Amino acid sequence: IVPVYGGASISEQIKKVRRGAQIIVATPGRLMDMMDRNVVKIDTIRFVVLDEADEMLNMGFKDDIDQILADTPESKNVWLFSATMPR
């Protein structure tokens, strides 16, 4: 399991991913950066889990999420989670 997020050394994260990550926990921006660098390929993944999905959409990450999901297979499982519930 490799956490991938901005504000931390991308070179260290790349090394850890290349060692053989089976699970990547990532922020949208850093994941797209890793995808652009051909470090992470998501065309064969089986599961996508979005935690706080509603908050990511409220914060304006819809385009990023759409771009990421466009590179995944249609047959994937998508799980959306949120700890917050509006009234």
C-alpha positions, 0 to 999 in steps of 0.5 A: 500500500502506497500513499500518494499525495502532494506536499510529500516527495514525489520521487520517494512516492515513485520509488515506492510505487515502482517497488510493486504497489497493489493498493495506491491511496491517492489525492486526485492531483498527485494521481494524475501527475503519476499517470502523466509520468507513466508511473501509475497505469490504471487501465486494468484496475478492478476497484476504485474507492472514493472516500468523501466523494461528495466533498470532492465533488463539492470542492470542484474535483469533478473534472479530475475524477472524470479524467481519472475514471476515463482511464479505467476499465468499464468493468471496474467496481466503484465504491463511493463513501462519505462520513457526512450526510446533509440534512 
